[in-house]
Amino acid sequence: MNDKDFKKLVESVNQMGAIMHGDSILIKMDGYDDCIVGVVERAGQEPILCYDKEEVLRNLESKGMNRSEAEEFFYYNQIGAWMGDSTPCFLSKELDKDELLS
C-alpha cells in the first residue's frame, strides 16, 4: 500500500470511530477514550481495544443514568454490540484474583 492509500485508509478509519494500531484497525466507542485501559493481543487474531467496565459505567452515570439504567444500557448496547472480530472487550477489575484461582 502506498502512502497516499494509507492516508486515505487512516482517514476512513478515523471517520468510522476506529483507530489504527500498527497495521490493525481497532474499533472504539465514541466518548469513552478515558475508559480505555489498553490493547488486548490474542493468538491468531487481530488486537482489540480493552475498556475498564467500571469506568464505562461511571461514564454512563455521569450522563444522567442511575446505576441500574447504566448497567442495562451497558449490557445491551456495549457488551451486546457485536461488531465482528474487532469488537472491544471490557475488563472487570473488581473480581478477586484469589477467588478466581481457587
C-alpha positions in Angstrom: 0.0 0.0 0.0 1.4 3.4 -1.0 1.5 6.4 1.3 -1.5 8.0 -0.4 -3.7 4.9 0.0 -2.6 4.5 3.6 -3.5 8.1 4.4 -7.0 7.5 2.9 -7.3 4.4 5.0 -6.4 6.2 8.2 -8.9 9.0 7.4 -11.7 6.4 6.7 -10.9 4.6 10.0 -11.0 7.8 12.0 -14.4 8.7 10.4 -15.9 5.4 11.4 -14.9 5.6 15.1 -11.8 3.5 15.0 -8.1 4.0 15.4 -5.0 2.5 13.8 -2.7 0.3 15.9 0.2 -0.7 13.7 -1.5 -2.4 10.7 -4.6 -3.2 12.7 -7.9 -1.3 12.9 -9.2 -1.0 16.4 -12.9 -0.2 16.9 -13.5 2.3 19.6 -16.6 3.7 21.4 -17.0 7.4 20.9 -17.0 9.3 24.1 -15.2 6.7 26.2 -11.5 7.3 25.4 -10.8 7.9 29.1 -12.1 4.4 29.8 -9.5 2.6 27.6 -7.1 0.5 29.6 -5.1 -0.9 26.7 -4.9 -3.2 23.7 -5.5 -7.0 24.1 -3.4 -9.2 21.9 -4.7 -12.8 21.1 -3.1 -15.7 19.3 -4.2 -15.9 15.7 -6.5 -12.8 16.0 -6.2 -9.1 15.5 -5.7 -7.0 18.6 -8.7 -5.3 20.2 -9.2 -2.3 22.5 -10.0 -3.0 26.1 -12.1 -0.8 28.3 -12.4 -0.6 32.1 -16.0 -1.8 32.7 -16.4 0.3 35.9 -15.2 3.4 34.2 -17.7 2.9 31.3 -20.5 2.5 33.9 -19.3 5.7 35.6 -19.3 7.5 32.3 -22.9 6.5 31.7 -23.9 7.6 35.2 -22.2 11.0 34.5 -24.7 11.4 31.6 -27.6 11.2 34.0 -28.3 7.5 34.2 -28.7 5.8 37.6 -26.7 2.6 38.2 -29.4 0.2 37.1 -30.0 2.2 33.9 -26.3 2.4 33.2 -25.9 -1.4 33.7 -28.9 -2.2 31.5 -27.5 0.1 28.7 -24.0 -1.3 29.1 -25.1 -4.9 28.8 -27.4 -4.4 25.9 -25.7 -1.7 23.9 -22.0 -2.1 24.6 -21.2 -5.6 25.6 -24.1 -6.8 23.5 -22.9 -4.9 20.4 -21.0 -7.4 18.3 -19.1 -5.6 15.5 -17.1 -8.5 14.3 -13.7 -9.8 15.5 -12.5 -6.2 16.3 -15.3 -5.7 18.8 -13.7 -4.2 22.0 -13.6 -6.1 25.3 -14.2 -5.0 28.9 -12.1 -5.6 31.9 -13.8 -6.2 35.3 -11.2 -5.2 37.8 -13.5 -5.8 40.8 -13.1 -9.6 40.6 -10.9 -11.0 43.2 -8.0 -12.9 41.6 -7.7 -15.3 44.5 -11.3 -16.2 44.3 -10.9 -16.9 40.5 -7.9 -19.1 41.1 -9.3 -21.2 44.0 
